[in-house]
């Protein structure tokens, strides 16, 4: 992280860059893991993306092994929205331009 003010303000949230097998970004908080990816990105060629799509969200307290993907479930929509915005902030704080993150269609 190149911004020293952002580095000092960083909490215990973990920011993850996935750039080999796929192009993706994720955050892991005490309670949640939220990730996005670029379905068109080539991990070996593209270090980042301007556009990502929701990929996975896990509630770590009840699902520590991340087996039940909650992305797209309407009862978790507000949490996903919050985590998506937090992820954007982390991406920018890491020196990348703010990407567009497309949400998945929520089940009805």
KOLFIDREN-305051 format. One record per residue: x, y, z of N, C-alpha, C in turn; residue in one letter. Coordinates in pm, whole numbers, always signed. Each point is the difference from the previous one (the first is absolute). Layout:
<lumlo <X; Y; Z>; <X; Y; Z>; <X; Y; Z>; A>
...
% end
This chain:
<lumlo <+86; -117; +0>; <-86; +117; +0>; <+90; +122; +0>; X>
<lumlo <-21; +88; -95>; <+88; +114; -16>; <-44; +123; +78>; X>
<lumlo <-124; +10; +41>; <-52; +117; +73>; <+23; -19; +150>; X>
<lumlo <+91; +78; +59>; <+35; -20; +141>; <-117; +31; +93>; X>
<lumlo <-85; +96; -34>; <-117; +30; +84>; <-97; -117; -2>; X>
<lumlo <-20; -59; -117>; <-89; -117; -9>; <+59; -117; +77>; X>
<lumlo <+132; -16; -5>; <+65; -110; +70>; <-20; +14; +152>; X>
<lumlo <+9; +121; +52>; <-19; +22; +144>; <-144; -25; +42>; X>
<lumlo <-96; +27; -89>; <-141; -16; +33>; <-51; -142; -23>; X>
<lumlo <+82; -86; -56>; <-41; -137; -36>; <-41; -77; +125>; X>
<lumlo <-115; -65; -4>; <-42; -83; +112>; <+47; -144; -25>; X>
<lumlo <-61; -95; +65>; <+45; -139; -12>; <-56; -71; -124>; X>
<lumlo <-69; +73; -86>; <-51; -59; -122>; <+116; -39; -91>; X>
<lumlo <-7; -120; -55>; <+104; -49; -89>; <-44; +27; -144>; X>
<lumlo <+89; +56; -78>; <-24; +26; -142>; <+79; -102; -80>; X>
<lumlo <-65; -64; -96>; <+63; -108; -76>; <-6; +33; -149>; X>
<lumlo <+113; -14; -67>; <+7; +15; -145>; <+22; -138; -61>; X>
<lumlo <-85; -37; -93>; <+12; -127; -68>; <+36; +33; -144>; X>
<lumlo <+119; -36; -43>; <+45; +41; -132>; <+72; -111; -77>; X>
<lumlo <-17; -124; +40>; <+64; -107; -74>; <-103; -90; -67>; X>
<lumlo <-79; -70; +80>; <-100; -91; -57>; <-120; +75; -57>; X>
<lumlo <-22; +120; +49>; <-109; +85; -45>; <+35; +143; +40>; X>
<lumlo <-77; +96; -47>; <+18; +138; +43>; <-112; +29; +98>; X>
<lumlo <+36; +16; +126>; <-102; +23; +101>; <+55; +80; +116>; X>
<lumlo <-92; +45; +83>; <+33; +72; +122>; <-95; -48; +109>; X>
<lumlo <+46; +5; +124>; <-84; -46; +111>; <+38; +74; +127>; X>
<lumlo <-95; +2; +93>; <+30; +45; +136>; <-51; -107; +96>; X>
<lumlo <+67; -7; +112>; <-40; -91; +106>; <-2; +81; +129>; X>
<lumlo <-118; +8; +59>; <-16; +68; +128>; <-11; -108; +108>; X>
<lumlo <-22; +43; +120>; <-19; -96; +110>; <-117; -94; -30>; X>
<lumlo <-105; +52; -64>; <-123; -76; -19>; <-26; -47; -144>; X>
<lumlo <+64; +65; -98>; <-37; -26; -139>; <+122; -14; -90>; X>
<lumlo <-20; -74; -110>; <+93; -3; -112>; <-84; +34; -123>; X>
<lumlo <+46; +100; -76>; <-71; +47; -117>; <+99; +11; -115>; X>
<lumlo <-34; -58; -116>; <+93; +7; -112>; <-72; +31; -131>; X>
<lumlo <+77; +58; -91>; <-47; +34; -134>; <+104; -51; -98>; X>
<lumlo <-41; -14; -128>; <+96; -40; -101>; <-38; +61; -134>; X>
<lumlo <+96; -2; -92>; <-25; +44; -136>; <-8; -126; -85>; X>
<lumlo <-122; -39; -44>; <-13; -125; -75>; <+76; +0; -133>; X>
<lumlo <+34; +119; -51>; <+75; +10; -125>; <+150; +11; +23>; X>
<lumlo <+41; +25; +124>; <+141; +23; +30>; <+82; -127; -9>; X>
<lumlo <+124; +18; -40>; <+95; -111; -6>; <+104; +25; +109>; X>
<lumlo <-5; -79; +103>; <+86; +22; +115>; <+147; +13; -32>; X>
<lumlo <+48; -77; -95>; <+142; +6; -34>; <+37; +125; -80>; X>
<lumlo <-101; +71; -54>; <+26; +116; -85>; <-52; +131; +57>; X>
<lumlo <-109; -3; +74>; <-67; +120; +50>; <+19; +13; +151>; X>
<lumlo <+77; +98; +46>; <+20; +12; +144>; <-122; +53; +75>; X>
<lumlo <-89; +70; -71>; <-120; +55; +64>; <-106; +20; -107>; X>
<lumlo <-114; +55; +40>; <-110; +19; -93>; <-71; +131; +30>; X>
<lumlo <-69; +52; -99>; <-85; +118; +20>; <-140; -41; +40>; X>
<lumlo <-35; -128; -25>; <-134; -49; +29>; <+8; -139; +61>; X>
<lumlo <-67; -16; +113>; <-9; -130; +67>; <-147; -37; +16>; X>
<lumlo <-24; -125; +32>; <-134; -52; +26>; <+4; -71; +135>; X>
<lumlo <-107; +13; +78>; <-9; -74; +126>; <+31; -148; -25>; X>
<lumlo <+75; -59; +91>; <+39; -140; -18>; <-40; -87; +119>; X>
<lumlo <+33; +44; +121>; <-30; -83; +117>; <-11; +86; +125>; X>
<lumlo <-81; -48; +95>; <-12; +63; +131>; <-31; -110; +101>; X>
<lumlo <+80; -4; +105>; <-17; -103; +103>; <-9; +64; +137>; X>
<lumlo <-88; -54; +84>; <-12; +44; +139>; <+91; -91; +82>; X>
<lumlo <+112; +53; +45>; <+105; -82; +58>; <-35; -61; +135>; X>
<lumlo <-85; +66; +78>; <-37; -55; +130>; <-75; -132; -12>; X>
<lumlo <-93; -8; -92>; <-80; -121; -17>; <+54; -92; -110>; X>
<lumlo <+93; +50; -81>; <+54; -78; -113>; <+150; +26; -14>; X>
<lumlo <+80; -42; +99>; <+143; +31; -3>; <+75; -66; -116>; X>
<lumlo <-54; -105; -57>; <+66; -68; -111>; <-50; +49; -136>; X>
<lumlo <-83; +102; +1>; <-49; +68; -120>; <-59; -98; -101>; X>
<lumlo <-101; -70; +44>; <-67; -98; -86>; <-132; +50; -57>; X>
<lumlo <-63; +99; +65>; <-130; +50; -45>; <+14; +143; -49>; X>
<lumlo <+0; +17; -131>; <+13; +132; -60>; <-134; +74; +12>; X>
<lumlo <+1; +114; +69>; <-122; +76; +26>; <-24; +112; -101>; X>
<lumlo <+88; +15; -96>; <-18; +109; -96>; <-129; -24; -79>; X>
<lumlo <-77; +105; -17>; <-125; -10; -74>; <-122; -32; +84>; X>
<lumlo <+19; -24; +127>; <-116; -27; +86>; <-55; +132; +52>; X>
<lumlo <-129; +24; -17>; <-56; +131; +33>; <+16; +40; +146>; X>
<lumlo <-1; -95; +90>; <+13; +35; +141>; <+139; +51; +36>; X>
<lumlo <+97; -14; -90>; <+136; +48; +23>; <+38; +116; -92>; X>
<lumlo <-98; +54; -69>; <+26; +106; -99>; <+65; +123; +63>; X>
<lumlo <-50; +46; +115>; <+57; +118; +64>; <+144; -23; +44>; X>
<lumlo <+27; -118; +52>; <+136; -34; +43>; <+91; -3; -122>; X>
<lumlo <-46; -62; -109>; <+80; -5; -123>; <+29; +140; -50>; X>
<lumlo <-100; +88; +2>; <+21; +139; -44>; <+107; +68; +83>; X>
<lumlo <-5; -18; +131>; <+100; +59; +90>; <+140; -56; -30>; X>
<lumlo <+11; -131; -12>; <+129; -62; -25>; <+56; +39; -137>; X>
<lumlo <-87; +15; -98>; <+42; +43; -134>; <+62; +140; +6>; X>
<lumlo <-62; +91; +75>; <+53; +135; +13>; <+133; +0; +76>; X>
<lumlo <+9; -82; +103>; <+125; -12; +75>; <+111; -53; -90>; X>
<lumlo <-33; -98; -83>; <+100; -56; -91>; <+48; +107; -98>; X>
<lumlo <-91; +80; -53>; <+40; +108; -91>; <+98; +94; +69>; X>
<lumlo <-27; +34; +125>; <+90; +89; +75>; <+138; -62; +11>; X>
<lumlo <+6; -130; +26>; <+130; -68; +15>; <+74; -5; -133>; X>
<lumlo <-72; -21; -107>; <+62; -3; -132>; <+65; +136; -29>; X>
<lumlo <-73; +108; +25>; <+52; +135; -23>; <+117; +29; +94>; X>
<lumlo <-12; -38; +127>; <+108; +24; +96>; <+127; -75; -39>; X>
<lumlo <-16; -106; -76>; <+116; -78; -46>; <+62; +58; -127>; X>
<lumlo <-57; +111; -51>; <+61; +68; -112>; <-61; -30; -136>; X>
<lumlo <-110; -73; -3>; <-67; -29; -126>; <-117; +97; -18>; X>
<lumlo <-41; +24; -124>; <-119; +84; -20>; <-125; -71; +53>; X>
<lumlo <-99; +78; +41>; <-123; -61; +50>; <-70; -76; -113>; X>
<lumlo <-25; -128; +20>; <-66; -78; -104>; <-152; +6; +11>; X>
<lumlo <-67; -39; -105>; <-143; -27; +8>; <-12; -144; +48>; X>
<lumlo <-92; -24; +91>; <-27; -137; +45>; <-147; -28; -25>; X>
<lumlo <-24; -92; -90>; <-138; -36; -35>; <-54; -100; +100>; X>
<lumlo <-121; +25; +45>; <-63; -91; +94>; <-65; -115; -74>; X>
<lumlo <-13; -111; +69>; <-70; -113; -59>; <-149; +24; +16>; X>
<lumlo <-80; -67; -78>; <-145; +11; +14>; <-40; -78; +124>; X>
<lumlo <-77; +63; +83>; <-41; -64; +124>; <-117; -94; -23>; X>
<lumlo <+6; -113; +67>; <-110; -97; -6>; <-126; +64; +56>; X>
<lumlo <-113; -37; -50>; <-126; +56; +48>; <-72; -103; +85>; X>
% end
